[in-house]
Amino acid sequence: MRTIKLVQLGYFPNDVNKLSKGKQIHKGSTLTVLNPFIHNNGLIQIGSELASSNLTENQKHPT
């Protein structure tokens, strides 16, 4: 997971910074439409229509 985190920081440093602080990312970000958030493992994960399903968190938001 460390490699994934480093790649995310390399490509989306501003988004990682804002999401880590609980803030909204810039509307011009390519991630905006994916409803991103920081998972408890520190990685950016995306929201989805599965959010209200009965699936586990890992099934809803796979790494």
C-alpha positions in Angstrom: 0.0 0.0 0.0 2.9 2.3 0.5 3.6 2.3 -3.2 0.0 3.2 -4.0 0.1 6.0 -1.4 3.3 7.4 -2.9 1.8 7.3 -6.4 -1.3 9.1 -5.2 0.8 11.8 -3.5 2.8 12.2 -6.7 -0.2 12.6 -9.0 -2.7 14.3 -6.6 -0.7 16.1 -3.9 -3.2 19.0 -3.5 -6.1 16.6 -3.4 -4.5 14.3 -0.8 -3.6 17.3 1.4 -7.2 18.7 1.3 -8.9 15.4 1.8 -6.6 14.5 4.7 -7.7 17.7 6.4 -11.4 16.9 5.8 -11.8 19.7 3.2 -13.4 19.6 -0.3 -11.0 19.3 -3.3 -10.9 21.9 -6.0 -13.9 21.6 -8.4 -11.4 21.5 -11.3 -9.7 18.3 -10.0 -10.1 15.2 -12.2 -11.1 13.4 -9.0 -14.1 15.6 -8.2 -16.6 13.5 -10.1 -15.5 10.3 -8.3 -16.5 11.6 -4.9 -13.1 10.9 -3.3 -12.3 10.5 0.4 -9.3 9.4 2.5 -9.9 5.8 3.8 -8.6 4.9 7.3 -5.6 3.3 5.6 -4.5 6.7 4.3 -5.3 6.1 0.6 -7.6 8.0 -1.6 -10.7 6.0 -2.3 -13.7 6.9 -4.4 -17.3 7.0 -3.4 -19.9 5.2 -5.5 -23.6 4.3 -5.8 -22.8 1.4 -3.6 -22.5 3.6 -0.6 -26.1 2.8 0.5 -25.8 -0.9 -0.2 -25.4 -3.7 2.4 -21.9 -4.5 1.2 -18.9 -4.3 3.6 -16.8 -1.2 3.4 -14.0 -3.1 1.6 -16.5 -4.3 -1.0 -17.9 -0.8 -1.5 -14.5 0.9 -1.7 -11.8 -1.6 -2.7 -8.2 -0.5 -2.6 
